[in-house]
Amino acid sequence: MTEEHDLFLEALRINGKDWNKMEEHIQTRDAAHCRSHAQKFFTKLIKFLDSGGHKEEMPAIDDAKIYLEIL
């Protein structure tokens, strides 16, 4: 996992879908990039969980319930 993605996850937990605040937190991506990355992340998360995957198998998704509440 990259440092930038870690910052994305942290910003998502703190700011939810406030893309401008996420942009300020991450600093290397603008709000549109944050929104696009979130869309891909949520799609991947839902597909993974729907397939019966366990969060232990995908460490990048450590708090799946938190992310799904943000949706």
Secondary structure, DSSP 8 states (H G I E B T S, - for coil): --HHHHHHHHHHHHHTT-HHHHHHHH-SS-HHHHHHHHHHHHHHHHHHHHTT--GGG-TT-S-HHHHHHH-
